[in-house]
Protein backbone atom coordinates (compact mmCIF):
# COMPACT_ATOMS: atom_id res chain seq x y z
CA UNK A 1 0.00 0.00 0.00
CA UNK A 2 1.37 3.40 -1.03
CA UNK A 3 1.41 5.82 1.96
CA UNK A 4 -0.49 9.10 1.76
CA UNK A 5 1.64 11.83 0.25
CA UNK A 6 2.84 14.87 2.21
CA UNK A 7 3.56 18.44 1.12
CA UNK A 8 5.85 20.82 3.01
CA UNK A 9 4.92 24.52 2.86
CA UNK A 10 7.34 27.08 4.29
CA UNK A 11 6.69 30.79 4.85
CA UNK A 12 7.66 33.10 7.73
CA UNK A 13 4.23 34.78 7.68
CA UNK A 14 1.38 32.73 9.24
CA UNK A 15 -1.25 34.47 7.12
CA UNK A 16 0.52 33.32 3.92
CA UNK A 17 0.67 29.76 5.24
CA UNK A 18 -3.06 29.87 6.01
CA UNK A 19 -3.93 31.06 2.49
CA UNK A 20 -1.65 28.46 0.90
CA UNK A 21 -3.09 25.66 3.02
CA UNK A 22 -6.64 26.70 2.13
CA UNK A 23 -5.68 26.66 -1.54
CA UNK A 24 -4.41 23.09 -1.14
CA UNK A 25 -7.45 21.74 0.76
CA UNK A 26 -8.68 19.87 -2.33
CA UNK A 27 -5.34 18.09 -2.75
CA UNK A 28 -5.20 14.47 -1.59
CA UNK A 29 -2.17 14.96 0.64
CA UNK A 30 -1.22 15.95 4.18
CA UNK A 31 0.01 19.53 4.51
CA UNK A 32 2.88 20.18 6.94
CA UNK A 33 3.64 23.83 7.78
CA UNK A 34 6.92 25.46 8.77
CA UNK A 35 7.51 29.15 9.59
CA UNK A 36 11.28 29.07 9.19
CA UNK A 37 14.09 27.20 7.52
CA UNK A 38 15.03 25.46 10.76
CA UNK A 39 11.46 24.27 11.30
CA UNK A 40 11.43 22.97 7.73
CA UNK A 41 14.65 21.02 8.24
CA UNK A 42 13.22 19.48 11.40
CA UNK A 43 10.03 18.53 9.54
CA UNK A 44 12.11 16.81 6.85
CA UNK A 45 13.77 14.72 9.54
CA UNK A 46 10.38 13.47 10.71
CA UNK A 47 8.48 13.13 7.42
CA UNK A 48 8.96 12.03 3.82
CA UNK A 49 7.66 14.71 1.48
CA UNK A 50 6.50 14.49 -2.11
CA UNK A 51 6.88 18.25 -2.67
CA UNK A 52 8.18 21.36 -0.89
CA UNK A 53 6.77 24.84 -1.56
CA UNK A 54 9.13 27.49 -0.21
CA UNK A 55 8.83 31.24 0.17
CA UNK A 56 11.96 32.86 -1.22
CA UNK A 57 12.23 35.86 1.11
CA UNK A 58 12.45 34.77 4.74
CA UNK A 59 14.51 36.25 7.59
CA UNK A 60 17.50 34.26 8.79
CA UNK A 61 17.54 31.38 6.33
CA UNK A 62 15.97 32.32 2.99
CA UNK A 63 14.41 29.92 0.52
CA UNK A 64 17.58 29.54 -1.55
CA UNK A 65 19.69 28.54 1.45
CA UNK A 66 17.03 26.13 2.67
CA UNK A 67 16.80 24.53 -0.77
CA UNK A 68 20.58 24.08 -0.90
CA UNK A 69 20.58 22.36 2.50
CA UNK A 70 17.76 20.07 1.40
CA UNK A 71 19.65 19.22 -1.77
CA UNK A 72 22.78 18.31 0.23
CA UNK A 73 20.87 15.86 2.47
CA UNK A 74 20.61 12.37 0.89
CA UNK A 75 17.06 11.99 2.27
CA UNK A 76 15.78 15.12 0.50
CA UNK A 77 18.28 15.33 -2.36
CA UNK A 78 15.59 14.55 -4.95
CA UNK A 79 12.71 16.41 -3.31
CA UNK A 80 10.95 18.64 -5.89
CA UNK A 81 11.01 22.28 -4.75
CA UNK A 82 8.71 25.07 -5.94
CA UNK A 83 9.60 28.64 -4.99
CA UNK A 84 6.95 31.24 -4.19
CA UNK A 85 8.15 34.79 -4.80
CA UNK A 86 6.47 38.19 -4.43
CA UNK A 87 7.94 39.51 -7.69
CA UNK A 88 9.21 38.19 -10.97
CA UNK A 89 12.74 36.92 -10.25
CA UNK A 90 15.65 38.35 -12.17
CA UNK A 91 17.76 36.07 -14.33
CA UNK A 92 20.51 35.59 -11.75
CA UNK A 93 17.88 34.72 -9.12
CA UNK A 94 16.34 32.13 -11.43
CA UNK A 95 19.71 30.47 -11.99
CA UNK A 96 20.42 30.58 -8.27
CA UNK A 97 17.10 28.88 -7.58
CA UNK A 98 17.64 26.13 -10.14
CA UNK A 99 21.16 25.54 -8.83
CA UNK A 100 19.68 25.16 -5.35
CA UNK A 101 17.28 22.50 -6.61
CA UNK A 102 14.14 24.38 -7.64
CA UNK A 103 11.92 22.84 -10.31
CA UNK A 104 9.60 25.82 -10.71
CA UNK A 105 8.82 29.42 -9.69
CA UNK A 106 5.36 30.77 -8.89
CA UNK A 107 4.85 34.53 -8.52
CA UNK A 108 2.47 35.86 -5.83
CA UNK A 109 -0.38 36.57 -6.06
CA UNK A 110 -0.77 33.24 -7.84
CA UNK A 111 -3.67 31.72 -9.71
CA UNK A 112 -4.93 28.84 -7.51
CA UNK A 113 -5.77 26.64 -10.51
CA UNK A 114 -2.21 26.94 -11.83
CA UNK A 115 -0.72 26.06 -8.44
CA UNK A 116 -3.10 23.12 -7.97
CA UNK A 117 -2.32 21.82 -11.44
CA UNK A 118 1.41 21.84 -10.79
CA UNK A 119 1.03 20.33 -7.33
CA UNK A 120 -1.12 17.56 -8.80
CA UNK A 121 1.55 16.68 -11.34
CA UNK A 122 4.27 16.43 -8.68
CA UNK A 123 2.06 14.29 -6.45
CA UNK A 124 1.27 11.95 -9.32
CA UNK A 125 4.97 11.59 -10.07
CA UNK A 126 5.68 10.85 -6.40
CA UNK A 127 3.00 8.15 -6.37
CA UNK A 128 4.41 6.60 -9.53
CA UNK A 129 7.91 6.58 -8.01
CA UNK A 130 6.60 4.96 -4.84
CA UNK A 131 4.71 2.32 -6.83
CA UNK A 132 7.77 1.58 -8.95
CA UNK A 133 9.93 1.32 -5.84
CA UNK A 134 7.44 -1.11 -4.28
CA UNK A 135 7.35 -3.26 -7.42
CA UNK A 136 11.13 -3.33 -7.60
CA UNK A 137 11.39 -4.40 -3.97
CA UNK A 138 8.85 -7.17 -4.55
CA UNK A 139 10.74 -8.30 -7.64
CA UNK A 140 14.06 -8.31 -5.77
CA UNK A 141 12.52 -10.29 -2.91
CA UNK A 142 11.01 -12.80 -5.35
CA UNK A 143 14.29 -13.18 -7.24
CA UNK A 144 16.20 -13.66 -3.99
CA UNK A 145 13.70 -16.25 -2.75
CA UNK A 146 13.66 -18.27 -5.98
CA UNK A 147 17.44 -18.17 -6.34
CA UNK A 148 17.93 -19.18 -2.70
CA UNK A 149 15.52 -22.11 -3.09
CA UNK A 150 17.37 -23.30 -6.21
CA UNK A 151 20.71 -23.53 -4.40
CA UNK A 152 20.13 -26.89 -2.69
CA UNK A 153 18.76 -28.86 -5.67
CA UNK A 154 21.44 -27.51 -8.00
CA UNK A 155 24.16 -28.51 -5.55
CA UNK A 156 22.54 -31.94 -5.19
CA UNK A 157 22.52 -32.48 -8.96
CA UNK A 158 26.15 -31.45 -9.23
CA UNK A 159 27.21 -33.50 -6.19
CA UNK A 160 25.45 -36.73 -7.09
CA UNK A 161 26.60 -36.49 -10.71
CA UNK A 162 30.19 -36.15 -9.51
CA UNK A 163 29.75 -39.22 -7.28
CA UNK A 164 28.37 -41.31 -10.15
CA UNK A 165 31.22 -40.29 -12.43
CA UNK A 166 33.80 -40.89 -9.73
CA UNK A 167 32.57 -44.21 -8.38
CA UNK A 168 30.40 -45.82 -11.05
CA UNK A 169 31.79 -44.65 -14.37
CA UNK A 170 33.10 -48.14 -15.18
CA UNK A 171 29.53 -49.41 -15.35
CA UNK A 172 28.55 -46.84 -17.98
CA UNK A 173 29.14 -46.83 -21.70
CA UNK A 174 31.01 -43.86 -23.25
CA UNK A 175 27.78 -42.12 -24.21
CA UNK A 176 26.49 -42.35 -20.63
CA UNK A 177 29.72 -40.85 -19.30
CA UNK A 178 29.52 -38.05 -21.86
CA UNK A 179 25.94 -37.22 -20.93
CA UNK A 180 26.74 -37.15 -17.23
CA UNK A 181 29.65 -34.80 -17.89
CA UNK A 182 27.24 -32.53 -19.76
CA UNK A 183 24.88 -32.61 -16.76
CA UNK A 184 27.79 -31.83 -14.42
CA UNK A 185 28.99 -28.93 -16.57
CA UNK A 186 25.51 -27.43 -16.93
CA UNK A 187 24.72 -27.81 -13.23
CA UNK A 188 27.92 -25.99 -12.32
CA UNK A 189 27.01 -23.19 -14.73
CA UNK A 190 23.52 -23.04 -13.21
CA UNK A 191 25.07 -22.88 -9.74
CA UNK A 192 27.21 -19.92 -10.80
CA UNK A 193 24.13 -18.23 -12.28
CA UNK A 194 22.13 -18.73 -9.07
CA UNK A 195 24.93 -17.21 -6.99
CA UNK A 196 25.24 -14.23 -9.33
CA UNK A 197 21.47 -13.61 -9.25
CA UNK A 198 21.51 -13.79 -5.46
CA UNK A 199 24.32 -11.25 -5.34
CA UNK A 200 22.47 -8.95 -7.75
CA UNK A 201 19.25 -9.16 -5.70
CA UNK A 202 21.10 -8.38 -2.46
CA UNK A 203 22.58 -5.17 -3.86
CA UNK A 204 19.25 -3.35 -3.71
CA UNK A 205 18.84 -4.13 0.00
CA UNK A 206 22.39 -4.24 1.30
CA UNK A 207 23.31 -1.26 3.46
CA UNK A 208 26.40 0.61 2.31
CA UNK A 209 29.30 1.16 4.67
CA UNK A 210 31.07 4.05 2.90
CA UNK A 211 34.58 5.18 3.75
CA UNK A 212 37.61 6.71 2.10
CA UNK A 213 39.13 4.02 -0.14
CA UNK A 214 42.73 3.47 -1.19
CA UNK A 215 41.80 2.40 -4.71
CA UNK A 216 45.38 1.68 -5.70
CA UNK A 217 45.79 -0.85 -2.87
CA UNK A 218 42.35 -2.31 -3.58
CA UNK A 219 43.03 -2.86 -7.28
CA UNK A 220 46.53 -4.19 -6.58
CA UNK A 221 45.10 -6.75 -4.15
CA UNK A 222 42.63 -8.02 -6.75
CA UNK A 223 45.41 -8.23 -9.36
CA UNK A 224 47.50 -10.39 -7.02
CA UNK A 225 44.55 -12.69 -6.37
CA UNK A 226 44.00 -13.17 -10.09
CA UNK A 227 47.71 -13.67 -10.72
CA UNK A 228 47.66 -16.47 -8.16
CA UNK A 229 45.03 -18.25 -10.23
CA UNK A 230 46.80 -17.79 -13.58
CA UNK A 231 50.32 -16.38 -13.15
CA UNK A 232 51.49 -16.85 -16.75
CA UNK A 233 48.54 -15.93 -18.93
CA UNK A 234 48.61 -12.13 -18.87
CA UNK A 235 50.48 -9.00 -17.94
CA UNK A 236 49.16 -6.01 -16.05
CA UNK A 237 50.17 -2.36 -15.84
CA UNK A 238 48.86 -0.52 -12.77
CA UNK A 239 49.15 3.26 -12.77
CA UNK A 240 48.49 5.68 -9.88
CA UNK A 241 44.86 5.61 -8.79
CA UNK A 242 43.18 8.44 -6.86
CA UNK A 243 41.16 7.62 -3.74
CA UNK A 244 37.38 7.44 -3.79
CA UNK A 245 34.47 7.22 -1.36
CA UNK A 246 32.54 3.95 -1.12
CA UNK A 247 31.84 0.58 0.44
CA UNK A 248 35.10 -1.37 0.40
CA UNK A 249 33.60 -4.81 -0.15
CA UNK A 250 31.34 -3.70 -2.99
CA UNK A 251 33.97 -1.61 -4.76
CA UNK A 252 36.38 -4.53 -4.51
CA UNK A 253 33.72 -6.59 -6.32
CA UNK A 254 33.74 -4.00 -9.11
CA UNK A 255 37.50 -4.50 -9.55
CA UNK A 256 37.12 -8.30 -9.38
CA UNK A 257 34.44 -8.40 -12.07
CA UNK A 258 36.11 -5.92 -14.43
CA UNK A 259 39.59 -7.44 -14.12
CA UNK A 260 38.28 -11.02 -14.36
CA UNK A 261 36.50 -10.05 -17.57
CA UNK A 262 39.66 -8.44 -18.92
CA UNK A 263 41.64 -11.61 -18.14
CA UNK A 264 39.00 -13.87 -19.67
CA UNK A 265 38.52 -11.95 -22.90
CA UNK A 266 42.25 -11.35 -23.49
CA UNK A 267 43.22 -14.98 -22.82
CA UNK A 268 43.71 -15.72 -26.51
CA UNK A 269 46.09 -12.79 -27.01
CA UNK A 270 49.83 -13.40 -26.87
CA UNK A 271 50.15 -12.26 -24.18
CA UNK A 272 47.04 -10.70 -22.69
CA UNK A 273 47.81 -7.14 -21.58
CA UNK A 274 45.69 -5.21 -19.09
CA UNK A 275 46.21 -1.54 -18.29
CA UNK A 276 44.68 0.06 -15.17
CA UNK A 277 44.68 3.85 -14.89
CA UNK A 278 42.95 6.55 -12.88
CA UNK A 279 42.48 10.30 -12.81
CA UNK A 280 40.62 13.07 -11.02
CA UNK A 281 37.95 14.92 -12.99
CA UNK A 282 36.10 17.57 -11.03
CA UNK A 283 34.31 15.99 -8.09
CA UNK A 284 34.85 12.46 -9.42
CA UNK A 285 37.63 9.91 -9.42
CA UNK A 286 37.66 8.10 -12.75
CA UNK A 287 39.14 4.63 -13.29
CA UNK A 288 39.92 2.73 -16.45
CA UNK A 289 40.50 -0.97 -17.21
CA UNK A 290 41.78 -1.60 -20.73
CA UNK A 291 42.62 -4.94 -22.34
CA UNK A 292 43.85 -6.19 -25.74
CA UNK A 293 41.30 -8.99 -26.00
CA UNK A 294 38.46 -9.82 -28.36
CA UNK A 295 36.69 -6.49 -27.83
CA UNK A 296 33.10 -5.92 -28.90
CA UNK A 297 30.99 -4.15 -31.51
CA UNK A 298 29.96 -0.69 -30.24
CA UNK A 299 26.59 -1.21 -31.92
CA UNK A 300 25.81 -3.60 -29.04
CA UNK A 301 27.41 -1.54 -26.26
CA UNK A 302 24.05 -0.75 -24.63
CA UNK A 303 23.58 -4.46 -23.91
CA UNK A 304 26.83 -4.81 -21.97
CA UNK A 305 25.35 -3.92 -18.59
CA UNK A 306 21.94 -5.58 -19.10
CA UNK A 307 21.38 -8.69 -17.02
CA UNK A 308 21.64 -11.98 -18.99
CA UNK A 309 22.78 -10.15 -22.13
CA UNK A 310 25.95 -11.62 -23.60
CA UNK A 311 27.90 -10.48 -26.67
CA UNK A 312 29.68 -13.85 -26.95
CA UNK A 313 28.37 -17.41 -26.82
CA UNK A 314 28.96 -19.65 -23.77
CA UNK A 315 31.05 -21.90 -25.99
CA UNK A 316 33.42 -19.01 -26.70
CA UNK A 317 33.64 -17.65 -23.15
CA UNK A 318 32.14 -19.00 -19.95
CA UNK A 319 30.04 -16.73 -17.80
CA UNK A 320 26.50 -16.01 -16.64
CA UNK A 321 25.79 -12.63 -18.21
CA UNK A 322 25.28 -11.05 -14.78
CA UNK A 323 28.76 -9.79 -13.81
CA UNK A 324 28.63 -6.42 -15.55
CA UNK A 325 25.07 -5.86 -14.32
CA UNK A 326 26.40 -6.29 -10.79
CA UNK A 327 29.17 -3.77 -11.52
CA UNK A 328 26.68 -1.23 -12.87
CA UNK A 329 24.35 -1.66 -9.88
CA UNK A 330 27.22 -1.17 -7.40
CA UNK A 331 28.62 1.90 -9.14
CA UNK A 332 25.21 3.57 -9.45
CA UNK A 333 24.37 2.86 -5.79
CA UNK A 334 27.46 4.89 -4.96
CA UNK A 335 26.25 7.81 -7.07
CA UNK A 336 28.74 6.96 -9.83
CA UNK A 337 28.56 6.03 -13.49
CA UNK A 338 30.09 3.43 -15.81
CA UNK A 339 30.61 3.18 -19.56
CA UNK A 340 32.68 1.24 -22.08
CA UNK A 341 34.25 1.38 -25.52
CA UNK A 342 35.52 -1.43 -27.68
CA UNK A 343 36.40 -2.64 -31.14
CA UNK A 344 36.18 -6.19 -32.41
CA UNK A 345 39.53 -8.01 -32.06
CA UNK A 346 41.20 -4.83 -30.71
CA UNK A 347 40.21 -4.94 -27.05
CA UNK A 348 37.83 -3.15 -24.72
CA UNK A 349 38.06 -0.30 -22.25
CA UNK A 350 35.78 0.08 -19.23
CA UNK A 351 35.56 3.31 -17.24
CA UNK A 352 33.79 3.94 -13.98
CA UNK A 353 33.59 7.13 -11.94
CA UNK A 354 32.97 7.47 -8.21
CA UNK A 355 32.50 10.48 -5.91
CA UNK A 356 35.74 11.72 -4.36
CA UNK A 357 34.15 12.42 -1.00
CA UNK A 358 31.11 11.59 1.12
CA UNK A 359 29.49 14.93 0.25
CA UNK A 360 29.36 14.04 -3.44
CA UNK A 361 28.18 10.45 -2.86
TADAZI-V250429 format. One record per residue. N is the residue number from 1. NEAR is the number of other ideal C-beta (glycine too) atoms within 12 Angstrom. Layout:
<<N	NEAR> <N	NEAR>>
//
This chain:
<<1	7> <2	20> <3	17> <4	20> <5	31> <6	29> <7	41> <8	46> <9	42> <10	47> <11	36> <12	28> <13	21> <14	17> <15	13> <16	29> <17	30> <18	17> <19	23> <20	35> <21	26> <22	18> <23	29> <24	33> <25	17> <26	17> <27	31> <28	20> <29	31> <30	23> <31	32> <32	31> <33	31> <34	37> <35	27> <36	26> <37	32> <38	20> <39	25> <40	40> <41	30> <42	19> <43	31> <44	32> <45	19> <46	15> <47	27> <48	27> <49	38> <50	37> <51	41> <52	46> <53	49> <54	53> <55	41> <56	37> <57	26> <58	30> <59	15> <60	17> <61	26> <62	27> <63	42> <64	32> <65	27> <66	42> <67	40> <68	25> <69	29> <70	35> <71	28> <72	21> <73	21> <74	20> <75	18> <76	29> <77	20> <78	23> <79	38> <80	32> <81	42> <82	40> <83	40> <84	37> <85	31> <86	21> <87	15> <88	14> <89	25> <90	13> <91	11> <92	11> <93	24> <94	20> <95	14> <96	23> <97	32> <98	22> <99	15> <100	28> <101	29> <102	33> <103	25> <104	28> <105	35> <106	35> <107	20> <108	26> <109	16> <110	27> <111	13> <112	20> <113	13> <114	19> <115	32> <116	25> <117	20> <118	30> <119	38> <120	23> <121	21> <122	33> <123	31> <124	22> <125	21> <126	31> <127	23> <128	17> <129	22> <130	22> <131	18> <132	15> <133	19> <134	17> <135	15> <136	19> <137	17> <138	16> <139	20> <140	25> <141	18> <142	16> <143	28> <144	26> <145	17> <146	19> <147	29> <148	20> <149	16> <150	23> <151	23> <152	14> <153	18> <154	29> <155	20> <156	17> <157	26> <158	27> <159	19> <160	19> <161	30> <162	21> <163	15> <164	22> <165	25> <166	16> <167	13> <168	15> <169	20> <170	12> <171	11> <172	18> <173	11> <174	11> <175	10> <176	18> <177	20> <178	15> <179	18> <180	28> <181	22> <182	17> <183	24> <184	26> <185	22> <186	20> <187	27> <188	23> <189	24> <190	26> <191	27> <192	27> <193	30> <194	31> <195	25> <196	30> <197	34> <198	29> <199	33> <200	36> <201	30> <202	25> <203	33> <204	25> <205	19> <206	21> <207	12> <208	24> <209	15> <210	26> <211	20> <212	22> <213	35> <214	22> <215	37> <216	23> <217	21> <218	37> <219	39> <220	23> <221	22> <222	33> <223	33> <224	19> <225	20> <226	32> <227	21> <228	12> <229	17> <230	22> <231	15> <232	13> <233	24> <234	30> <235	24> <236	32> <237	21> <238	28> <239	20> <240	19> <241	30> <242	30> <243	27> <244	43> <245	30> <246	40> <247	29> <248	26> <249	22> <250	33> <251	41> <252	27> <253	32> <254	43> <255	44> <256	29> <257	37> <258	42> <259	41> <260	33> <261	44> <262	43> <263	37> <264	30> <265	43> <266	36> <267	26> <268	21> <269	24> <270	13> <271	19> <272	31> <273	23> <274	41> <275	28> <276	34> <277	25> <278	32> <279	20> <280	21> <281	19> <282	13> <283	20> <284	29> <285	39> <286	29> <287	44> <288	33> <289	47> <290	34> <291	39> <292	30> <293	37> <294	27> <295	30> <296	32> <297	20> <298	19> <299	12> <300	19> <301	24> <302	16> <303	21> <304	34> <305	33> <306	20> <307	26> <308	19> <309	21> <310	27> <311	31> <312	26> <313	11> <314	18> <315	10> <316	16> <317	23> <318	22> <319	28> <320	31> <321	28> <322	32> <323	39> <324	42> <325	31> <326	37> <327	41> <328	32> <329	33> <330	38> <331	39> <332	26> <333	31> <334	38> <335	30> <336	34> <337	24> <338	34> <339	26> <340	35> <341	21> <342	32> <343	20> <344	18> <345	16> <346	20> <347	28> <348	39> <349	34> <350	42> <351	29> <352	39> <353	33> <354	42> <355	34> <356	29> <357	23> <358	23> <359	15> <360	23> <361	30>>
//
